[in-house]
Amino acid sequence: MAPRVTSEIFVGALLRTARAGGAFGYVARRGNAQAGAVVIVLADHASGSYDVYQSAPPGPDTPDLADEGRRFVLSRKLEGDEALRQFSESEARFDPDFWLVEIENWNRPVDGLIALAVEG
């Protein structure tokens, strides 16, 4: 099994990918550099909505995704800044080591930015 990329390196690569695609990304909350969970928020400020992507849980066919890299699922859609703030605070109470990365102006398919888990 290959070693897993640290959260800090993953986030750095994610931000570079976003910027290369014409988007703006930043770390809204810095988590544990080695193994903090990464939450990715795609922001649409024109509509005030946020798509929140979180790590896909291992399934029966993929008990360990370490060899494939990180996979994400759309976990929720939020409306408004207050909803995002409440989500972030709630997540921090549950997992104080998580990262929150916000990407603005990503106008391409999301799978060009992050690997999505196949739901089925």
Helices and strands as residue ranges (DSSP letters): H 7-20, E 24-29, E 38-44, E 49-55, E 72-79, H 81-94, E 99-104, G 110-112
